[in-house]
Amino acid sequence: MAELAEVKSILRGLAGSVLKGTTDRQDAAVVGQLLNTVIRAVSVELKAKEQLELVERLEMLEEALEQKGGHRYGA
């Protein structure tokens, strides 16, 4: 989440500098596009992490069920 906070900070600064006229709009647009790519990459990373955590939790539940004499799903 620190990455997203950093991106937001950069975007705020970038917007301010465009409004002041100290940064070219085209340059700011390119930087905005690159930062959007960073945001998407962070989002994909978070989704992958969530899926891995869910798989681990499911495996733990299946193991607990097996130990109690239940049946493993999908087996």
N, CA, C and O atoms as a printed pandas DataFrame, in Angstrom:
     atom_number atom_name residue_name chain_id  residue_number  x_coord  y_coord  z_coord
0              1         N          MET        A               1    0.808   -1.195    0.000
1              2        CA          MET        A               1    0.000    0.000    0.000
2              3         C          MET        A               1    0.855    1.265    0.000
3              4         O          MET        A               1    0.382    2.337   -0.378
4              5         N          ALA        A               2    2.088    1.143    0.415
5              6        CA          ALA        A               2    2.985    2.300    0.394
6              7         C          ALA        A               2    3.201    2.769   -1.034
7              8         O          ALA        A               2    3.357    3.963   -1.289
8              9         N          GLU        A               3    3.208    1.808   -1.977
9             10        CA          GLU        A               3    3.383    2.171   -3.383
10            11         C          GLU        A               3    2.232    3.040   -3.866
11            12         O          GLU        A               3    2.443    4.016   -4.586
12            13         N          LEU        A               4    1.017    2.687   -3.469
13            14        CA          LEU        A               4   -0.137    3.471   -3.903
14            15         C          LEU        A               4   -0.118    4.860   -3.284
15            16         O          LEU        A               4   -0.476    5.839   -3.939
16            17         N          ALA        A               5    0.291    4.948   -2.045
17            18        CA          ALA        A               5    0.390    6.258   -1.405
18            19         C          ALA        A               5    1.422    7.124   -2.117
19            20         O          ALA        A               5    1.226    8.328   -2.282
20            21         N          GLU        A               6    2.520    6.507   -2.536
21            22        CA          GLU        A               6    3.552    7.241   -3.264
22            23         C          GLU        A               6    3.031    7.714   -4.618
23            24         O          GLU        A               6    3.274    8.853   -5.016
24            25         N          VAL        A               7    2.324    6.849   -5.317
25            26        CA          VAL        A               7    1.757    7.211   -6.616
26            27         C          VAL        A               7    0.770    8.372   -6.458
27            28         O          VAL        A               7    0.791    9.319   -7.244
28            29         N          LYS        A               8   -0.087    8.295   -5.446
29            30        CA          LYS        A               8   -1.042    9.377   -5.208
30            31         C          LYS        A               8   -0.338   10.691   -4.930
31            32         O          LYS        A               8   -0.758   11.742   -5.413
32            33         N          SER        A               9    0.716   10.633   -4.162
33            34        CA          SER        A               9    1.482   11.838   -3.854
34            35         C          SER        A               9    2.101   12.440   -5.120
35            36         O          SER        A               9    2.068   13.653   -5.328
36            37         N          ILE        A              10    2.661   11.574   -5.950
37            38        CA          ILE        A              10    3.261   12.043   -7.208
38            39         C          ILE        A              10    2.191   12.668   -8.096
39            40         O          ILE        A              10    2.413   13.721   -8.694
40            41         N          LEU        A              11    1.032   12.023   -8.184
41            42        CA          LEU        A              11   -0.046   12.547   -9.025
42            43         C          LEU        A              11   -0.537   13.911   -8.534
43            44         O          LEU        A              11   -0.814   14.804   -9.334
44            45         N          ARG        A              12   -0.639   14.061   -7.220
45            46        CA          ARG        A              12   -1.048   15.363   -6.676
46            47         C          ARG        A              12   -0.034   16.447   -7.032
47            48         O          ARG        A              12   -0.395   17.545   -7.455
48            49         N          GLY        A              13    1.238   16.113   -6.852
49            50        CA          GLY        A              13    2.290   17.065   -7.186
50            51         C          GLY        A              13    2.308   17.386   -8.673
51            52         O          GLY        A              13    2.495   18.535   -9.074
52            53         N          LEU        A              14    2.115   16.371   -9.469
53            54        CA          LEU        A              14    2.096   16.543  -10.919
54            55         C          LEU        A              14    0.932   17.436  -11.339
55            56         O          LEU        A              14    1.097   18.341  -12.158
56            57         N          ALA        A              15   -0.237   17.177  -10.778
57            58        CA          ALA        A              15   -1.407   18.006  -11.094
58            59         C          ALA        A              15   -1.166   19.453  -10.699
59            60         O          ALA        A              15   -1.504   20.374  -11.443
60            61         N          GLY        A              16   -0.584   19.645   -9.534
61            62        CA          GLY        A              16   -0.288   21.009   -9.079
62            63         C          GLY        A              16    0.690   21.723   -9.994
63            64         O          GLY        A              16    0.514   22.901  -10.303
64            65         N          SER        A              17    1.719   21.010  -10.426
65            66        CA          SER        A              17    2.716   21.644  -11.291
66            67         C          SER        A              17    2.155   21.935  -12.691
67            68         O          SER        A              17    2.566   22.898  -13.338
68            69         N          VAL        A              18    1.225   21.108  -13.150
69            70        CA          VAL        A              18    0.574   21.395  -14.435
70            71         C          VAL        A              18   -0.291   22.646  -14.298
71            72         O          VAL        A              18   -0.282   23.521  -15.165
72            73         N          LEU        A              19   -1.037   22.716  -13.199
73            74        CA          LEU        A              19   -1.888   23.881  -12.987
74            75         C          LEU        A              19   -1.076   25.169  -12.849
75            76         O          LEU        A              19   -1.518   26.232  -13.287
76            77         N          LYS        A              20    0.101   25.078  -12.249
77            78        CA          LYS        A              20    0.977   26.251  -12.099
78            79         C          LYS        A              20    1.695   26.591  -13.399
79            80         O          LYS        A              20    2.224   27.691  -13.560
80            81         N          GLY        A              21    1.706   25.633  -14.324
81            82        CA          GLY        A              21    2.389   25.854  -15.590
82            83         C          GLY        A              21    3.864   25.507  -15.566
83            84         O          GLY        A              21    4.592   25.855  -16.496
84            85         N          THR        A              22    4.322   24.829  -14.523
85            86        CA          THR        A              22    5.741   24.464  -14.423
86            87         C          THR        A              22    6.051   23.111  -15.055
87            88         O          THR        A              22    7.216   22.763  -15.249
88            89         N          THR        A              23    5.007   22.352  -15.376
89            90        CA          THR        A              23    5.188   21.064  -16.055
90            91         C          THR        A              23    4.320   21.053  -17.304
91            92         O          THR        A              23    3.147   21.423  -17.263
92            93         N          ASP        A              24    4.908   20.625  -18.409
93            94        CA          ASP        A              24    4.206   20.531  -19.673
94            95         C          ASP        A              24    3.088   19.496  -19.579
95            96         O          ASP        A              24    3.269   18.429  -18.992
96            97         N          ARG        A              25    1.953   19.811  -20.152
97            98        CA          ARG        A              25    0.800   18.904  -20.098
98            99         C          ARG        A              25    1.095   17.561  -20.769
99           100         O          ARG        A              25    0.662   16.519  -20.276
100          101         N          GLN        A              26    1.809   17.574  -21.861
101          102        CA          GLN        A              26    2.130   16.313  -22.541
102          103         C          GLN        A              26    3.039   15.445  -21.679
103          104         O          GLN        A              26    2.852   14.230  -21.599
104          105         N          ASP        A              27    4.023   16.067  -21.034
105          106        CA          ASP        A              27    4.900   15.316  -20.134
106          107         C          ASP        A              27    4.090   14.731  -18.976
107          108         O          ASP        A              27    4.279   13.579  -18.585
108          109         N          ALA        A              28    3.190   15.545  -18.442
109          110        CA          ALA        A              28    2.361   15.089  -17.328
110          111         C          ALA        A              28    1.457   13.937  -17.762
111          112         O          ALA        A              28    1.221   13.008  -16.990
112          113         N          ALA        A              29    0.953   13.996  -18.986
113          114        CA          ALA        A              29    0.085   12.925  -19.488
114          115         C          ALA        A              29    0.845   11.609  -19.575
115          116         O          ALA        A              29    0.315   10.556  -19.222
116          117         N          VAL        A              30    2.086   11.669  -20.044
117          118        CA          VAL        A              30    2.903   10.461  -20.155
118          119         C          VAL        A              30    3.199    9.902  -18.762
119          120         O          VAL        A              30    3.098    8.696  -18.535
120          121         N          VAL        A              31    3.561   10.778  -17.843
121          122        CA          VAL        A              31    3.834   10.329  -16.471
122          123         C          VAL        A              31    2.576    9.710  -15.865
123          124         O          VAL        A              31    2.647    8.687  -15.185
124          125         N          GLY        A              32    1.423   10.335  -16.115
125          126        CA          GLY        A              32    0.153    9.784  -15.625
126          127         C          GLY        A              32   -0.111    8.393  -16.168
127          128         O          GLY        A              32   -0.563    7.513  -15.435
128          129         N          GLN        A              33    0.168    8.190  -17.443
129          130        CA          GLN        A              33   -0.026    6.865  -18.037
130          131         C          GLN        A              33    0.902    5.837  -17.390
131          132         O          GLN        A              33    0.489    4.713  -17.106
132          133         N          LEU        A              34    2.137    6.222  -17.165
133          134        CA          LEU        A              34    3.089    5.299  -16.530
134          135         C          LEU        A              34    2.666    4.960  -15.104
135          136         O          LEU        A              34    2.770    3.813  -14.669
136          137         N          LEU        A              35    2.190    5.970  -14.387
137          138        CA          LEU        A              35    1.738    5.715  -13.018
138          139         C          LEU        A              35    0.493    4.831  -13.014
139          140         O          LEU        A              35    0.308    4.026  -12.102
140          141         N          ASN        A              36   -0.351    4.973  -14.017
141          142        CA          ASN        A              36   -1.514    4.098  -14.140
142          143         C          ASN        A              36   -1.072    2.650  -14.332
143          144         O          ASN        A              36   -1.698    1.729  -13.808
144          145         N          THR        A              37   -0.003    2.457  -15.077
145          146        CA          THR        A              37    0.546    1.113  -15.268
146          147         C          THR        A              37    1.037    0.549  -13.933
147          148         O          THR        A              37    0.849   -0.633  -13.645
148          149         N          VAL        A              38    1.660    1.394  -13.130
149          150        CA          VAL        A              38    2.111    0.969  -11.804
150          151         C          VAL        A              38    0.914    0.553  -10.956
151          152         O          VAL        A              38    0.956   -0.476  -10.282
152          153         N          ILE        A              39   -0.140    1.340  -10.989
153          154        CA          ILE        A              39   -1.340    1.027  -10.210
154          155         C          ILE        A              39   -1.924   -0.320  -10.644
155          156         O          ILE        A              39   -2.312   -1.129   -9.801
156          157         N          ARG        A              40   -1.986   -0.557  -11.942
157          158        CA          ARG        A              40   -2.508   -1.847  -12.424
158          159         C          ARG        A              40   -1.625   -3.000  -11.977
159          160         O          ARG        A              40   -2.128   -4.056  -11.595
160          161         N          ALA        A              41   -0.312   -2.807  -12.021
161          162        CA          ALA        A              41    0.610   -3.869  -11.599
162          163         C          ALA        A              41    0.427   -4.183  -10.110
163          164         O          ALA        A              41    0.435   -5.347   -9.711
164          165         N          VAL        A              42    0.266   -3.153   -9.305
165          166        CA          VAL        A              42    0.041   -3.355   -7.872
166          167         C          VAL        A              42   -1.276   -4.092   -7.655
167          168         O          VAL        A              42   -1.364   -4.979   -6.807
168          169         N          SER        A              43   -2.292   -3.723   -8.420
169          170        CA          SER        A              43   -3.594   -4.387   -8.309
170          171         C          SER        A              43   -3.493   -5.870   -8.648
171          172         O          SER        A              43   -4.048   -6.707   -7.936
172          173         N          VAL        A              44   -2.798   -6.198   -9.720
173          174        CA          VAL        A              44   -2.615   -7.600  -10.114
174          175         C          VAL        A              44   -1.849   -8.356   -9.031
175          176         O          VAL        A              44   -2.182   -9.494   -8.701
176          177         N          GLU        A              45   -0.830   -7.715   -8.489
177          178        CA          GLU        A              45   -0.035   -8.340   -7.430
178          179         C          GLU        A              45   -0.895   -8.636   -6.205
179          180         O          GLU        A              45   -0.784   -9.709   -5.612
180          181         N          LEU        A              46   -1.750   -7.690   -5.826
181          182        CA          LEU        A              46   -2.624   -7.893   -4.669
182          183         C          LEU        A              46   -3.626   -9.018   -4.919
183          184         O          LEU        A              46   -3.882   -9.831   -4.031
184          185         N          LYS        A              47   -4.189   -9.068   -6.118
185          186        CA          LYS        A              47   -5.144  -10.134   -6.440
186          187         C          LYS        A              47   -4.474  -11.501   -6.402
187          188         O          LYS        A              47   -5.051  -12.465   -5.899
188          189         N          ALA        A              48   -3.259  -11.586   -6.931
189          190        CA          ALA        A              48   -2.531  -12.856   -6.912
190          191         C          ALA        A              48   -2.239  -13.285   -5.480
191          192         O          ALA        A              48   -2.361  -14.461   -5.137
192          193         N          LYS        A              49   -1.855  -12.326   -4.652
193          194        CA          LYS        A              49   -1.564  -12.626   -3.241
194          195         C          LYS        A              49   -2.830  -13.112   -2.534
195          196         O          LYS        A              49   -2.781  -14.067   -1.759
196          197         N          GLU        A              50   -3.960  -12.459   -2.798
197          198        CA          GLU        A              50   -5.219  -12.879   -2.194
198          199         C          GLU        A              50   -5.572  -14.304   -2.610
199          200         O          GLU        A              50   -6.011  -15.101   -1.782
200          201         N          GLN        A              51   -5.383  -14.627   -3.890
201          202        CA          GLN        A              51   -5.697  -15.966   -4.363
202          203         C          GLN        A              51   -4.807  -17.010   -3.707
203          204         O          GLN        A              51   -5.283  -18.079   -3.322
204          205         N          LEU        A              52   -3.524  -16.710   -3.578
205          206        CA          LEU        A              52   -2.618  -17.655   -2.912
206          207         C          LEU        A              52   -3.025  -17.878   -1.466
207          208         O          LEU        A              52   -2.997  -19.005   -0.972
208          209         N          GLU        A              53   -3.406  -16.797   -0.787
209          210        CA          GLU        A              53   -3.837  -16.923    0.603
210          211         C          GLU        A              53   -5.105  -17.765    0.706
211          212         O          GLU        A              53   -5.244  -18.573    1.625
212          213         N          LEU        A              54   -6.024  -17.578   -0.230
213          214        CA          LEU        A              54   -7.254  -18.375   -0.216
214          215         C          LEU        A              54   -6.976  -19.849   -0.468
215          216         O          LEU        A              54   -7.578  -20.713    0.170
216          217         N          VAL        A              55   -6.076  -20.140   -1.387
217          218        CA          VAL        A              55   -5.710  -21.528   -1.657
218          219         C          VAL        A              55   -5.101  -22.155   -0.410
219          220         O          VAL        A              55   -5.427  -23.288   -0.056
220          221         N          GLU        A              56   -4.222  -21.423    0.249
221          222        CA          GLU        A              56   -3.595  -21.947    1.474
222          223         C          GLU        A              56   -4.648  -22.214    2.545
223          224         O          GLU        A              56   -4.607  -23.246    3.216
224          225         N          ARG        A              57   -5.588  -21.288    2.705
225          226        CA          ARG        A              57   -6.637  -21.466    3.717
226          227         C          ARG        A              57   -7.519  -22.661    3.367
227          228         O          ARG        A              57   -7.893  -23.436    4.247
228          229         N          LEU        A              58   -7.849  -22.812    2.094
229          230        CA          LEU        A              58   -8.666  -23.937    1.664
230          231         C          LEU        A              58   -7.954  -25.257    1.917
231          232         O          LEU        A              58   -8.568  -26.220    2.378
232          233         N          GLU        A              59   -6.665  -25.306    1.619
233          234        CA          GLU        A              59   -5.891  -26.525    1.869
234          235         C          GLU        A              59   -5.853  -26.858    3.356
235          236         O          GLU        A              59   -5.937  -28.025    3.740
236          237         N          MET        A              60   -5.727  -25.830    4.189
237          238        CA          MET        A              60   -5.724  -26.068    5.638
238          239         C          MET        A              60   -7.074  -26.625    6.091
239          240         O          MET        A              60   -7.131  -27.541    6.911
240          241         N          LEU        A              61   -8.157  -26.065    5.551
241          242        CA          LEU        A              61   -9.489  -26.559    5.908
242          243         C          LEU        A              61   -9.697  -27.995    5.442
243          244         O          LEU        A              61  -10.279  -28.808    6.160
244          245         N          GLU        A              62   -9.221  -28.301    4.244
245          246        CA          GLU        A              62   -9.345  -29.669    3.733
246          247         C          GLU        A              62   -8.556  -30.642    4.595
247          248         O          GLU        A              62   -9.024  -31.747    4.871
248          249         N          GLU        A              63   -7.367  -30.242    5.021
249          250        CA          GLU        A              63   -6.560  -31.106    5.894
250          251         C          GLU        A              63   -7.261  -31.323    7.226
251          252         O          GLU        A              63   -7.269  -32.436    7.751
252          253         N          ALA        A              64   -7.846  -30.273    7.769
253          254        CA          ALA        A              64   -8.558  -30.395    9.038
254          255         C          ALA        A              64   -9.763  -31.324    8.885
255          256         O          ALA        A              64  -10.064  -32.117    9.776
256          257         N          LEU        A              65  -10.440  -31.215    7.754
257          258        CA          LEU        A              65  -11.587  -32.077    7.495
258          259         C          LEU        A              65  -11.152  -33.536    7.375
259          260         O          LEU        A              65  -11.814  -34.432    7.899
260          261         N          GLU        A              66  -10.053  -33.767    6.693
261          262        CA          GLU        A              66   -9.535  -35.136    6.557
262          263         C          GLU        A              66   -9.182  -35.722    7.921
263          264         O          GLU        A              66   -9.460  -36.891    8.188
264          265         N          GLN        A              67   -8.573  -34.918    8.777
265          266        CA          GLN        A              67   -8.175  -35.406   10.098
266          267         C          GLN        A              67   -9.385  -35.769   10.940
267          268         O          GLN        A              67   -9.288  -36.597   11.846
268          269         N          LYS        A              68  -10.527  -35.153   10.646
269          270        CA          LYS        A              68  -11.745  -35.456   11.400
270          271         C          LYS        A              68  -12.537  -36.578   10.741
271          272         O          LYS        A              68  -13.662  -36.872   11.147
272          273         N          GLY        A              69  -11.947  -37.209    9.717
273          274        CA          GLY        A              69  -12.596  -38.341    9.082
274          275         C          GLY        A              69  -13.500  -37.967    7.926
275          276         O          GLY        A              69  -14.244  -38.805    7.417
276          277         N          GLY        A              70  -13.438  -36.729    7.515
277          278        CA          GLY        A              70  -14.262  -36.310    6.378
278          279         C          GLY        A              70  -13.624  -36.681    5.072
279          280         O          GLY        A              70  -12.559  -37.299    5.042
280          281         N          HIS        A              71  -14.263  -36.310    3.998
281          282        CA          HIS        A              71  -13.749  -36.585    2.658
282          283         C          HIS        A              71  -13.169  -35.324    2.082
283          284         O          HIS        A              71  -13.676  -34.226    2.311
284          285         N          ARG        A              72  -12.102  -35.488    1.332
285          286        CA          ARG        A              72  -11.466  -34.346    0.674
286          287         C          ARG        A              72  -12.203  -34.050   -0.626
287          288         O          ARG        A              72  -12.447  -34.957   -1.421
288          289         N          TYR        A              73  -12.557  -32.796   -0.846
289          290        CA          TYR        A              73  -13.243  -32.410   -2.065
290          291         C          TYR        A              73  -12.293  -32.457   -3.233
291          292         O          TYR        A              73  -11.117  -32.114   -3.115
292          293         N          GLY        A              74  -12.814  -32.885   -4.359
293          294        CA          GLY        A              74  -12.009  -32.933   -5.574
294          295         C          GLY        A              74  -11.053  -34.096   -5.636
295          296         O          GLY        A              74  -10.293  -34.208   -6.598
296          297         N          ALA        A              75  -11.059  -34.956   -4.658
297          298        CA          ALA        A              75  -10.125  -36.095   -4.656
298          299         C          ALA        A              75  -10.832  -37.364   -5.026
299          300         O          ALA        A              75  -10.211  -38.425   -5.077
